[in-house]
Each structure stands twice: as structure tokens, then as C-alpha cells.
Amino acid sequence: LRIVFEKDGYTVVLADNGKHALEILAGQTVDAILCDVMMPVMNGFDFVKALRENPAYLRTPVLMLTAVSSPEDEVALLSLGADDYCGKNLKRKILLQRVERVLERKRPDNPVGHLLEDEE
């Protein structure tokens, strides 16, 4: 995935697991997060929950990837704050399009962005 995104002009920051990702995020900002569901140390569910508990990352787009897809997992991840969810077997162009879509939705000048905000 790193090669796919770098080839398309993205700067990629890698983390070995959810805990490592949170440590990296404490020292820098990112435009979007692409996260596996099944990871050692801290899985994707725990990562998204911890991420969304930090006000600095409430609007950071998160696209979850999984090898094993189930409607229950999808609902759970979206409920925790993931922005999108897809299987790992996606074609390169579709994955890039999904990332572009979550980035576009979170742009501050998005004319319908206010409709996508969580009510407080």
C-alpha cells in the first residue's frame, strides 16, 4: 500500500499497530488514516475508539481495511468513528478513489460539510 500511495503522490507514514500509530500521531498531523482492522498490540476497533477520544483527531478521515468483512464489524467501526470501511481486495484505483472521497468530505471549504458534522 505504501508503494501504491507514494506512486500517486502521497506522503506515507507507517505504523506497525494501533498503539504505534497513536504514538506517531502525538508528534505530527496527517490528512487521513488508512487502518487495518486486524493488528497486533491494538486492533483497529480499539485504535479508532482511542483516536476519536482525542479532540485533535475528531475530523481526521479514517478508512478501515479488512480481510474478513462482516456487516457487524462494519457497523461497529462506523459507530466508533471510522469514515469508511472496505475489503483489502480492492483494486488500486478504487482504493485511491475512496481515500480521495474521505479527504474531500473533510475539507473545510466543502459546501455541505456542515451537514456531515456530528451534532453536539
SULTA-V178741 format. One record per pair of residues at least 12 apart in sequence whose ideal C-beta (glycine too) atoms are under 7 Angstrom apart, sorted by sequence separation. I is the first residue (numbers start at 1). J is the second residue. D is the distance in Angstrom with one decimal. If there is no record, write none. Layout:
# SULTA-V178741
i=I j=J d=D
i=I j=J d=D
This chain:
# SULTA-V178741
i=2 j=14 d=6.4
i=35 j=47 d=6.0
i=86 j=98 d=6.1
i=64 j=77 d=5.1
i=48 j=62 d=6.0
i=84 j=98 d=5.7
i=13 j=30 d=6.3
i=64 j=82 d=4.7
i=69 j=87 d=5.0
i=84 j=102 d=5.6
i=62 j=81 d=6.8
i=83 j=102 d=4.7
i=44 j=64 d=5.7
i=62 j=82 d=4.8
i=63 j=83 d=6.4
i=18 j=39 d=5.6
i=62 j=83 d=5.3
i=63 j=84 d=4.7
i=64 j=85 d=4.7
i=65 j=86 d=6.3
i=66 j=87 d=6.2
i=67 j=88 d=5.0
i=17 j=39 d=4.5
i=19 j=41 d=4.8
i=61 j=83 d=4.8
i=66 j=88 d=6.5
i=17 j=40 d=5.2
i=18 j=41 d=6.7
i=19 j=42 d=4.3
i=65 j=88 d=5.1
i=17 j=41 d=4.0
i=18 j=42 d=3.2
i=17 j=42 d=5.5
i=18 j=43 d=6.4
i=18 j=44 d=6.7
i=21 j=47 d=6.3
i=33 j=60 d=6.1
i=35 j=62 d=6.1
i=37 j=64 d=5.8
i=18 j=46 d=6.0
i=22 j=50 d=6.0
i=32 j=60 d=6.9
i=33 j=61 d=6.9
i=37 j=65 d=6.9
i=38 j=66 d=6.9
i=52 j=80 d=6.6
i=18 j=47 d=3.1
i=32 j=61 d=4.3
i=33 j=62 d=4.7
i=34 j=63 d=5.2
i=35 j=64 d=5.5
i=36 j=65 d=5.4
i=37 j=66 d=4.0
i=38 j=67 d=6.8
i=48 j=77 d=6.2
i=52 j=81 d=3.7
i=30 j=60 d=6.6
i=35 j=65 d=6.9
i=32 j=63 d=6.8
i=34 j=65 d=6.5
i=45 j=76 d=6.5
i=49 j=80 d=5.0
i=25 j=57 d=6.8
i=45 j=77 d=6.6
i=48 j=80 d=4.5
i=1 j=34 d=6.8
i=44 j=77 d=6.9
i=48 j=81 d=5.4
i=48 j=82 d=5.2
i=45 j=80 d=6.4
i=63 j=98 d=5.9
i=37 j=73 d=6.7
i=63 j=99 d=6.1
i=63 j=102 d=5.6
i=61 j=102 d=3.7
i=61 j=103 d=6.0
i=61 j=106 d=5.0
i=59 j=106 d=5.5
i=34 j=99 d=6.8
i=32 j=99 d=6.0
i=32 j=102 d=5.9
i=32 j=103 d=5.5
i=31 j=103 d=6.1
i=4 j=92 d=5.5
i=8 j=96 d=5.7
